[in-house]
Amino acid sequence: DRRNNRAMGFLQAPRGRDRIAYVSYQVMAYVTGAALAIMSAGLIAKYIFGVAVGDWYAAGWVFHGYAYVVYLAMVVRVTVRERWPLGQMVSVGLAGTIPALGIIVERRLTAARRSGS
């Protein structure tokens, strides 16, 4: 089983050992990615275009921070359940720090998981 995991490439995802763990990761990838994209747009609007942002802006960053911690917990949970390599866990976790990249990585992992490779 371990040899098959290595042969599938860096963004491999063997067929599910725990569907709930994987779906939780998917949900948090979207929540974190969307929150970071919205907050990044607010950051650009505020500091580049001088747009006044309200109290939602600070609350949005706090929300994203907590969502990212939950996202990391879900990445660790899936890593243990799916037996991902350590490098993949770190890469998927770091993908959540770049707007929308966590969503792109999630889509690739899900496609690999569905194809059985």
C-alpha positions in Angstrom: 0.0 0.0 0.0 2.8 2.4 0.9 4.5 1.8 -2.5 1.3 2.6 -4.4 1.0 5.9 -2.5 4.5 7.0 -3.6 3.8 6.1 -7.2 0.8 8.3 -7.4 2.8 11.5 -7.2 3.0 14.5 -4.9 -0.7 15.4 -4.8 -1.9 11.8 -4.4 -5.0 10.8 -2.5 -5.8 7.1 -2.3 -9.5 6.1 -2.2 -11.0 7.2 1.1 -10.3 5.5 4.4 -12.5 8.1 6.1 -15.0 10.1 4.0 -16.1 12.3 6.9 -12.5 13.5 7.5 -12.0 14.2 3.8 -15.4 16.1 3.4 -14.5 18.2 6.5 -11.2 19.1 4.9 -13.0 20.0 1.6 -15.5 22.3 3.5 -12.7 24.0 5.4 -10.6 24.4 2.2 -13.5 26.4 0.7 -14.3 28.4 3.8 -10.7 29.3 4.4 -10.0 30.0 0.7 -13.0 32.2 0.3 -12.4 34.1 3.5 -8.8 34.8 2.5 -9.8 35.9 -1.0 -12.4 38.3 0.3 -10.0 39.7 3.0 -7.2 40.1 0.5 -9.6 42.0 -1.8 -10.4 44.2 1.2 -6.7 44.7 1.9 -6.1 45.8 -1.7 -9.2 48.1 -1.6 -8.1 49.6 1.7 -4.4 50.2 1.1 -4.1 50.7 -2.7 -7.4 52.4 -3.6 -8.1 54.1 -0.2 -11.5 52.6 0.2 -12.9 52.9 3.7 -13.6 49.5 5.2 -15.9 49.0 8.2 -15.8 46.9 11.3 -16.4 43.8 9.1 -12.8 44.0 7.9 -11.2 43.3 11.3 -13.8 40.7 12.2 -13.1 39.0 8.8 -9.4 38.6 9.6 -10.2 37.1 13.0 -12.7 34.7 11.3 -10.1 33.7 8.7 -7.6 33.1 11.4 -9.8 30.7 13.3 -11.0 29.1 10.1 -7.4 28.5 9.1 -6.6 26.8 12.4 -9.6 24.5 11.9 -8.4 23.9 8.2 -5.0 22.9 9.5 -6.6 20.5 12.0 -8.6 18.9 9.1 -5.4 18.6 7.0 -3.7 16.8 9.8 -6.8 14.6 10.3 -6.9 13.6 6.6 -3.1 13.1 6.6 -3.4 10.5 9.3 -6.5 8.8 7.9 -5.4 8.8 4.2 -1.7 8.2 5.1 -0.4 11.2 3.1 3.3 11.8 3.2 4.6 14.5 5.5 5.6 16.8 2.6 2.1 16.6 1.2 0.6 17.5 4.6 2.8 20.6 4.8 2.2 21.7 1.2 -1.6 21.3 1.6 -1.5 23.2 4.9 0.6 26.0 3.3 -1.8 26.2 0.4 -4.3 27.7 2.7 -2.1 30.8 3.1 -2.5 31.9 -0.5 -5.9 33.2 -1.6 -7.8 30.5 -3.5 -4.8 28.1 -3.7 -6.3 25.9 -1.0 -9.4 25.5 -3.2 -7.3 24.6 -6.3 -5.3 22.1 -4.4 -8.5 20.6 -2.9 -10.0 20.2 -6.4 -6.8 18.4 -7.6 -6.7 16.1 -4.6 -10.4 15.3 -5.1 -10.0 14.6 -8.8 -7.1 12.2 -8.0 -9.1 10.6 -5.3 -12.1 10.0 -7.5 -10.0 8.6 -10.3 -8.5 6.1 -7.9 -4.9 7.1 -8.7 
